[in-house]
Amino acid sequence: MAVNIDLVGKSAIVTGGGRGIGRETALLLAQAGACLTIADLDETSAKSVADEIQSKGGRAIAFKTDVTSAESTQAMARAALDAHGRIDILVNNAAVWTTKLFKDMTPQDYERDIRVTLFGTLNSSRAVLDAMTAQKYGRIVNLISDAGRIGEPYLSVYSAAKGGVAAFTKAFAKEVGRFNITVNGVAPGICNTPGAQGFIEGAGGAEKLAKAYPLRRLAEPIDIANVILFLASDMSAYMTGQIFSASGGYTTIG
């Protein structure tokens, strides 16, 4: 008998949902039946994803969101509630990184990386918390990155920000479990997304980088979206506070 993940009746928010992993995740959650709120600073890309979902018979709205702003993420949550009546799933995907040695970074560089990547996760999580607590149900999935687990040169501040997200994931899960809210993280390695192309090319190209991975390829967005779908579903109902590596074996640690 086939087993299908069914998210019919669920409402999901994906931050940074306009492209890359966020886009693929939004499309996959919609395919499973969820109603989507595509949150992105780039309203045009968010609308493109929402339009694609609607063209396939799904329900989706686009909402311009600056995750560094608590006011903006609160407005995002209100828009999701107004459109879909509830918030069941939050995917904290929005992030930025500066590819430089730390000695070459400016305070503006690392403030930007931390504000979007770490503060964005905090702001978005707080924005949905009251709704999830009231309905006694929620699935929060944070994108961590293996950089946040083992550290990566040229990504030192991004590693620090993602390490903060990893610690928050574990602590927050302990706080909200009593409300039937799970909080988990997904840690990709390098993923073949538009935003990663500069890093990939600067490191010698995808073929060279893939040699560091036991599976001998970089991740595609769907590889990560599949893990997020599982964690957003009730198939993961007894898992919380965990970080799941989806890195093709790049980091074979617990």
N, C-alpha and C positions, 0 to 999 in steps of 0.2 A: 504494500500500500504506500502510495506517495505521501510524503510529509511536506506540507507547504506552510510557510510563515504567513499568517493572516493578520494584517493590521487594519482591517476594515473597522471604521468607527473611531480610530485613533487619530490624533492631531499631532503633527511633528513640526518642530522648528529646526532648521539647519542654518547655522551662521556660516558666513563665507560660502553660501550655497550657490553662487553664480558661476563657479568654474571648478575644475579639478576634482578633488575628492568630494568636496561639498556638493557639486553638481551631480556627480554619479550617485552619491548617497541619496540625494533628494529624489532622483528619478527612480531609484530602487525602492525606496520607502513608498513612493506613490504607486509603483507597480504592485506592491504588496497590499495596497488598499488605503494607505494613510492619506489624510488631508495635509497639505504642506504649506508652511510659511517659509518662503525663501528670503532669508535675511542677508543682505550684502551692502557694503558701502557703495558698490557699483550697481545702481538701480537698474541700468540697462541690462546687465548680465543676469540679474535676479529675475527681471521680467521675462527674459528669454527662456529661462528654465521653467518658470511658472506657465508660460504660454505653451511650452512643449508638453508639460504634464496635462494641461487642459485639452490640448489637441488629441490626446490619447484617452480622453474621457475621465481624467482625474480632476481633483479639486486642489487648487493652489492659488496663493497670493504672493506677490512680491512686496517686500518692505525694505526701504532704504534704512540701513542700520549702521551706526557707528558704535562698535562694541566697546570702545574706550569710554563711552558716555553712559552713565547709569540711567540718565533720563531717556536716551535713545533706546536702550534695551528694554526699559519699562514700557515705552511706547510700542516696541516690537511685540511684547507679550500681550498688551491690550489689543493690538491688531489681530493677533492669532485668536484670542478669545472672542473678539467681535465676529471674526469670519467663521470660526469653526466650533465655538462654544466651549472648548476645553483645550488643555495642553497636556499631552501624555508623554511626549518624547522631545528631548532637547539634544541636539548634536552640536557640541562646541568645537567647531572646525576652524573658525577664523583665526589666522595667525600671519605674522610677517617675520622675516629674518634678514639680517645684514650679513653678507658673506665677506668677512674681513677678519684678520687677526685682531685680537682684542686691543693690542697696542695702537692699532690704526683706527679704532672706532672713536667717535665723539660721544659725549654725553647725550646728545640728541639721538644718535643711532641707538644706543641701548635703552634709552627711555622709550623710544618708539617700539622696539621689539617687545619690551616687557609690558607696556601699556596695552598693546593689541593682544598679545599672546596669553599673558597671565591675567591682567585686569579684565580683558574681554571675557574670559571664561568665568571669572568671579561675577562680573556684572550680569551676564546672561543667566547664570545659574540662580542668582538672587531674584532676577526678574520673573522667573517661572515658579519660584519656590512656593509662594502663597497658593497659587492655583493647584499645584501638585499636592500640597499638604491638605488642602480642603477636600480634594477628591480621593485622598489616600491612595494615590497611584502616580508613579512617574518612572521614567527611564531616562537617565542622563548619561550620555556617552561623550567623553572628552578625548580629543586627539592629543596624544602625548608626544610621539616621535621617539625613536631610539636615542636621539640626541639627548633627551631628557633623562635617559636611564644610564647611559655610559659616557656621555659627553663627546662632542665632535670638535676638532680644531676648525677654525674659521667660522664656527657657529657657537662661540662660547656663551654669548648672552642669550641666544635662542635656546641653547642647552639649559641655561639657568632658568629661563622662563618656563620651559617645558618640564623641568624638574620640579618647579613650583606647582605646576598643574598636576603632576603625578602625586605629590604630597597632599594637595587639596582633595584630589579624588578619593584618597584613602580616608582622610579625616572627615570629609563631608559625608561619605557613605555611612560612617558610624553615627553621625548626627541624625540622618533622615531615614534610616532603615525602618524605624518604628512606624513610619508613615507609608510603608510599602513603596518607597522610592529607592531605586537602585542607582548607584553611580559607579561606572566603570570607565576604563581608559583603553584606547587602542594605540599601540606604538608602531607606526610604520617605519621602515627604513626610507631610502630614497625612492620616491614615487615619480613616475613619468607624467608629470603635470606641467601645464604652461608655466606656473610659478617657479618650478624647479629647474627649468631649462638652463638658466644662467649658471647655476651651481654645477649641473651635470656637464656642461660644455667646459667650464673652468677647471673641472677635475679630470678632463681628458676624454669625456664622452661616455655614453651609456655602456658601450661594449667593454671599456676598461673598468668602469665601476662595477659591472656585473660580475667580474671575476672574484670579487670579495664576498659574493653571495653563494651559498651552497646550491641554490636552485639556478644559478647562473643567468639571472635576469633581474631587472628592476621591477618593482611593483607597478601595476597599472591601477588606475583609480578604482576599478571594479573589485580588485583584490581586497582593498581596504573597505569598500562599501559593503561587501558581503559580511565581514566581521561586525561592522556597525549594525547592519540589519539584524543579525542574531542577538546582539546585546540590547537592541531596541525592542525586541520581541519578548513574549512571555516564555520562550524557550530558555531564557537566561534568568528566570525569576528568582533562583536561589544563588545567584552570583552577584556580589557587590564588593566594592573596594578593591577590585582587581585590575591589573594592567596586562592586557593581552598583546603580545608582540606579533606583528604581521609583517615580518621583515625578511622573509625568504631564508631564515636561518642565520642572518647576519649577526644577531646577538643570541647566542645559544646559552642564555642565562635564565634563571627562574624569575 
